[in-house]
Amino acid sequence: MSMRTRQWVAVTALVVGAAAVLGCGQDPATHVNTNYYKGINTTRAPDGQVTGTGETLLRRVFDGVNHQIIEDVMTKDDQQGVQQNTLTFVVSGSRFEDPTTGFTGELHGDPWDWSSWTATGTLPNGLTVESTSTISPNKVIVDMNFKSGDAVQFTVKHEVAAILEENYERIRSQWKPQ
């Protein structure tokens, strides 16, 4: 897998996870909330063999006033070191879209308290991404298929768990993007 594709794998995992808990009883149109996550990602060949692993650090800002989700994503692995990307998603009802990448998705559950979502998009290298994500109170799991036509080229599973802001900041300061 090329370096550019691995970058898109890490970023796309978070694109398709563009939903999480905003907060009970709060009007998302008047609220900004930030969540912090850290976890692992595993890349597998179509036969299930592990071809790569890495770590993900995520800061997700819910800007209800502007109907946006802003994600600062850092990934770290032995092949590419540390990569950093920032994405902005537009949320409209039960749909989301990243105007820059063109990824679109459907959100399931209560607004700003979604329990799952699906997403699709095409990477610059032509691979199609199909993703299913689920969230529970403190964990996000993203299962992704990367396809060329109907043939799966590889899969990626991201599992990230909520962490405290101070832990996020400590880890972020230790990781230095290349």
HURA-V328739 format. One record per helix or strand of 3 or more residues. SS is the DSSP state (H for helix, E for strand). FROM is the first residue (numbers start at 0). TO is the last residue. If there is no record, write none. Layout:
BEGIN
{{SS & FROM & TO} {SS & FROM & TO}}
END
This chain:
BEGIN
{{H & 2 & 14} {H & 27 & 29} {E & 31 & 44} {E & 49 & 62} {E & 67 & 76} {E & 80 & 91} {E & 94 & 96} {E & 103 & 109} {E & 112 & 121} {E & 127 & 135} {E & 138 & 147} {E & 150 & 161} {H & 164 & 173}}
END
